[in-house]
C-alpha cells in the first residue's frame, strides 16, 4: 500500500465506523456510475440526481459525489 492511500482514523470514530467508510463510499460511487453518470457531468442528459436516504451512510457520499465529482444538481430526501 502506498503512503498516500491511507489516513489516520479520526479519534472520535470507533473501528466499525472507520471500516464502513470505504464500503459506503464505494457503494455510492458504483450506484452513480451504474445510473449512467460520467465524471464532471460530461453526459449532458444526466444533470439531476435524486438521492433517497441522503442522511444515511451511502446517501451522504451519494450527495457529495454526485455534486462535486460528477457535477450534477442534487436533491436529497430522507425521513423526518
Order of alpha helices (4+ residues) and beta strands (2+ residues): alpha-beta-alpha-beta
